[in-house]
Amino acid sequence: MQTPVSLFASGPAISAPEVAVEEKTALPATEVHAPAVDSSVIEISSVEVSTSGGLSSLEAKAATCRLCSLAETRTQVVFGTGNPSADIVFIGEAPGRDEDLKGEPFVGRAGQLLDRMLSAIGMDRNQVYIMNTIKCRPPNNRDPKIDEVQACNLWFEQQLALLQPKVICLLGRVAAQTVLETDAPLGSLRGHWHNYQGMPVWVTYHPAYLLRSPTQKQKSWQDLQQLVSRYREIKG
């Protein structure tokens, strides 16, 4: 089997062979609910959001969102990209500079690595869906603030309700702590299955972290194998 370093290296992407993976002993899944939007931040009743028009309709409404101060500094809303019928959804923390300019998540160097990671498990962007916990870039790529997460949760929950993936993969500490409502370190969240509104959730490293810490790619590869193994079980 090829090493994770070769699988995630720059250059042509290659598909990893299908390998039977022994699943780690997982902790009992706990039901996690996304944080409610604070009424002191926005007035929910004044925002008309409905899933009746589908994902494209929701994206059009989100494009004009001004529920938090990030609307003043963003170039554009970064809603999500990929297959709206995807079984697997990957979720990062927030758009960066490249994403803010292009209007798509994970298009910079971290996005290129994510593409190679997907290729390593025999997938591409047309087979999955990619999004972030919030839709607008925080200035200087800082961590999202609580009020920003609360405001954007209006779109986040509706988006996942429409997607209804079989598996969710959270990329990085901020995304994991935000969605799972915890301050636990990433190390303790990895290796265990969690639950978000009835959907199984897996946690792994953010591609940007792997660019800074390439020695962690071995662990990331193990995470991806576990993700695929569980997905195949669910898929039957």
Rosetta blueprint (number, residue, H / E / L):
1 M L
2 Q L
3 T L
4 P H
5 V H
6 S H
7 L H
8 F L
9 A L
10 S L
11 G L
12 P L
13 A L
14 I L
15 S L
16 A L
17 P L
18 E L
19 V L
20 A L
21 V L
22 E L
23 E L
24 K L
25 T L
26 A L
27 L L
28 P L
29 A L
30 T L
31 E E
32 V E
33 H L
34 A L
35 P L
36 A L
37 V L
38 D L
39 S L
40 S L
41 V L
42 I L
43 E L
44 I H
45 S H
46 S H
47 V L
48 E L
49 V L
50 S L
51 T H
52 S H
53 G H
54 G H
55 L H
56 S H
57 S H
58 L H
59 E H
60 A H
61 K H
62 A H
63 A L
64 T L
65 C L
66 R L
67 L L
68 C L
69 S H
70 L H
71 A H
72 E H
73 T L
74 R L
75 T L
76 Q L
77 V L
78 V L
79 F L
80 G L
81 T E
82 G E
83 N L
84 P L
85 S L
86 A L
87 D L
88 I E
89 V E
90 F E
91 I E
92 G E
93 E L
94 A L
95 P L
96 G L
97 R H
98 D H
99 E H
100 D H
101 L H
102 K H
103 G L
104 E L
105 P L
106 F L
107 V L
108 G L
109 R H
110 A H
111 G H
112 Q H
113 L H
114 L H
115 D H
116 R H
117 M H
118 L H
119 S H
120 A H
121 I L
122 G L
123 M L
124 D L
125 R L
126 N L
127 Q L
128 V L
129 Y E
130 I E
131 M E
132 N E
133 T L
134 I L
135 K L
136 C L
137 R L
138 P L
139 P H
140 N H
141 N H
142 R L
143 D L
144 P L
145 K L
146 I H
147 D H
148 E H
149 V H
150 Q H
151 A H
152 C H
153 N H
154 L H
155 W H
156 F H
157 E H
158 Q H
159 Q H
160 L H
161 A H
162 L H
163 L H
164 Q L
165 P L
166 K L
167 V E
168 I E
169 C E
170 L E
171 L E
172 G L
173 R H
174 V H
175 A H
176 A H
177 Q H
178 T H
179 V H
180 L H
181 E L
182 T L
183 D L
184 A L
185 P L
186 L H
187 G H
188 S H
189 L H
190 R L
191 G L
192 H L
193 W L
194 H E
195 N E
196 Y E
197 Q L
198 G L
199 M E
200 P E
201 V E
202 W E
203 V E
204 T E
205 Y L
206 H L
207 P H
208 A H
209 Y H
210 L H
211 L H
212 R H
213 S L
214 P H
215 T H
216 Q H
217 K H
218 Q H
219 K H
220 S H
221 W H
222 Q H
223 D H
224 L H
225 Q H
226 Q H
227 L H
228 V H
229 S H
230 R H
231 Y H
232 R H
233 E H
234 I H
235 K H
236 G L
